[in-house]
Amino acid sequence: MKHRIRVAAIIVRDDSILLVKHVHPETKYEWWVPPGGGVENGDNSIFDAARREVWEETGLNVNVIPEFKYIREFFDKENNTLNLEIFVEAEIISGDLTIKNVCGNGKDEDYIKSVKWISKEEVGEYEIFPEIIKEKSFWVKRQSKVTKYLGRQTS
């Protein structure tokens, strides 16, 4: 079994969240997630990895808040990989929403099909990970800076 650290940025604006649509090239299974991906050798930190991944998948430059919002584990059966996924919050600095940066970027271009803002009223209509995004508690502003462990997802 392999291990992978994945970091994703939660970007919320006007009661909507920025999510990236993935489609499995063979099974056509569709899911939406906050922009993110694996930490690479050239990244100075997981926060740098989050900035890089947001730019690659959305065309946006962001300021990453250096705190952990959520931590989750999931096992990718297809690649026999246990992923430790860290979610951080980010704010947009500049850029135009696009997925053009995934072209020529390995497997991402085979999976990533679009990026868009999805409102809190619409999240129930999509297959979204982490699933906490669909819960009312996700949309309530909290003063606490406590990191929430979301457990290990199985399936």
C-alpha positions in Angstrom: 0.0 0.0 0.0 1.2 3.5 -0.9 0.6 6.7 1.1 -0.2 10.2 -0.2 -0.7 13.6 1.4 -3.4 15.6 -0.3 -4.2 19.2 0.5 -7.3 21.0 -0.7 -8.5 24.6 -0.3 -11.9 25.5 0.9 -12.9 28.8 -0.8 -16.4 30.2 0.1 -17.9 33.3 -1.3 -21.5 34.6 -0.9 -22.9 31.3 0.4 -21.3 29.3 -2.4 -18.2 27.1 -2.5 -15.7 26.7 -5.3 -15.6 23.0 -6.4 -13.8 21.1 -9.2 -15.7 18.5 -11.2 -13.9 15.2 -11.7 -15.1 12.4 -14.1 -13.4 9.0 -14.1 -12.3 8.5 -17.8 -13.4 4.8 -17.8 -16.4 4.5 -15.4 -17.7 8.0 -16.0 -18.3 8.4 -12.2 -18.6 12.1 -11.4 -17.7 13.9 -8.2 -16.9 17.4 -7.0 -14.2 18.4 -4.5 -12.5 21.6 -3.4 -9.4 22.3 -5.5 -6.4 20.4 -4.3 -4.0 17.5 -4.9 -0.9 15.8 -3.7 2.0 17.5 -2.1 5.0 17.5 -4.5 8.8 17.7 -3.9 9.0 21.3 -5.1 6.4 22.5 -2.5 7.9 24.3 0.5 4.9 23.4 2.6 1.4 22.0 2.4 0.2 25.6 2.2 2.3 26.2 -0.9 0.9 23.0 -2.3 -2.6 24.3 -1.7 -1.8 27.5 -3.5 -0.2 25.7 -6.4 -3.1 23.2 -6.7 -5.8 26.0 -6.6 -4.0 27.8 -9.4 -3.6 24.6 -11.5 -7.2 23.6 -11.1 -9.0 27.0 -11.1 -6.7 29.7 -12.5 -7.0 31.6 -9.3 -4.3 33.0 -7.1 -5.2 32.6 -3.4 -4.0 33.5 0.0 -4.0 30.3 2.1 -4.9 30.7 5.8 -2.2 28.6 7.6 -4.5 26.6 9.7 -6.1 23.2 9.3 -9.9 23.2 8.8 -10.5 19.5 8.4 -8.5 16.3 8.2 -9.8 13.2 6.5 -8.4 9.8 5.3 -9.6 7.9 2.3 -8.4 4.7 0.6 -8.1 4.8 -3.1 -8.6 1.2 -4.1 -7.8 1.8 -7.8 -4.3 3.0 -6.9 -3.9 1.0 -3.6 -3.2 4.3 -1.8 -4.1 5.6 1.6 -4.6 9.4 1.4 -4.3 11.7 4.3 -6.3 14.8 3.1 -5.9 18.2 4.8 -8.4 21.0 4.1 -7.4 24.6 4.6 -9.3 27.8 3.9 -8.2 30.3 1.2 -9.2 33.7 -0.1 -9.0 34.8 -3.7 -6.4 37.4 -4.5 -6.7 37.5 -8.4 -7.2 35.4 -11.5 -9.9 34.2 -13.8 -11.8 31.0 -13.3 -10.5 28.3 -15.8 -9.3 24.7 -15.9 -6.9 25.4 -18.8 -3.9 25.0 -16.4 -4.6 21.2 -16.1 -3.8 20.7 -19.8 -0.5 18.8 -20.0 -0.5 18.2 -16.3 -0.6 14.4 -16.2 -3.6 12.5 -15.1 -5.4 15.6 -14.0 -6.4 16.5 -17.5 -8.1 13.1 -17.9 -10.2 13.7 -14.8 -10.9 17.4 -14.3 -13.7 18.6 -16.5 -14.9 21.9 -14.9 -14.8 24.3 -12.0 -17.7 26.3 -10.6 -19.3 28.0 -7.6 -22.0 25.8 -6.1 -24.4 27.4 -3.6 -25.2 26.0 -0.3 -28.8 25.3 -1.6 -27.4 23.3 -4.5 -24.8 21.1 -2.7 -27.3 18.3 -2.1 -27.7 17.8 -5.9 -24.0 16.8 -6.4 -21.7 14.0 -5.3 -19.4 16.1 -3.1 -16.4 15.2 -1.0 -15.9 15.8 1.8 -19.5 15.2 2.6 -19.5 17.7 5.5 -19.9 20.4 2.8 -23.5 19.2 2.5 -24.2 19.7 6.2 -25.7 22.8 7.6 -22.9 23.1 10.2 -20.4 23.6 7.4 -22.1 26.9 6.4 -22.2 28.3 9.9 -19.4 30.8 10.7 -17.6 29.7 13.8 -15.1 31.6 15.9 -13.4 28.4 17.0 -10.2 27.4 15.2 -10.6 23.8 16.1 -9.6 21.2 13.4 -12.2 18.6 12.8 -11.1 15.0 12.1 -13.6 13.6 9.5 -12.4 10.0 9.9 -11.5 7.5 7.2 -13.9 7.2 4.3 -14.6 3.7 3.0 -15.9 2.8 -0.4 
